[in-house]
């Protein structure tokens, strides 16, 4: 029997040792999710669990590739948790359309796509073929809170009762 999307999400979160239950808070004058018709935009997500950013520093200097990949996994799980919060269920996600992965990189670090692969793998594990997406991964000089990685995404969602999606 195939696992549900929520079960897959919970399994990956447990393997990482984190929980994404409850409200995912933001710290600014913006919203974390905007839905327009059936397109849903998720603001950039840092690898934050509670109040702690779990992967910080320049990848290839203060942070290893493996730590950045774990950060990418946490960031994309936060994005999925926000989608679940907004849509009511991960089952409402029709498709992940696009993912942007920003990696705070040391000058000689060139494995941004390998960091992004960790997030892509989580999306596919949770959503199956609906988790396949277009993607951009870029190295940047600095990210908020000294995070090693930040991820934003765009998804399409099925219509739900009373939400206009």
CORPE-V861940 format. One record per backbone hydrogen bond with DSSP energy under -0.5 kcal/mol. NH is the residue of the N-H (numbers start at 1). CO is the residue of the C=O. If there is no record, write none. Layout:
nh->(NH;NH)
co->(CO;CO)
This chain:
nh->(8;9;10;11;12;13;14;15;16;17;18;25;30;34;36;39;40;41;42;43;43;45;47;48;49;52;53;54;54;57;59;60;61;62;63;68;69;70;71;72;73;74;75;76;77;78;79;80;81;82;83;84;85;86;87;88;92;93;94;94;95;96;97;97;98;99;100;101;102;102;103;103;104;104;105;105;106;109;114;115;116;117;118;118;119;120;121;122;123;124;125;126;127;128;130;131;132;134;136;138;140;146;147;148;150;151;152;153;154;155;156;157;158;163;164)
co->(4;5;6;7;8;9;10;11;12;13;13;23;28;41;39;36;155;34;153;32;41;151;149;46;52;49;51;47;52;146;104;63;58;58;58;64;65;66;67;68;69;70;71;72;73;74;75;76;77;78;79;80;81;82;83;84;89;90;92;156;156;130;95;154;154;134;152;136;100;150;101;138;102;148;103;140;59;106;111;111;112;113;114;115;115;116;117;118;119;120;121;122;123;124;127;128;129;97;99;101;103;143;144;55;102;45;100;42;98;40;95;38;92;160;160)
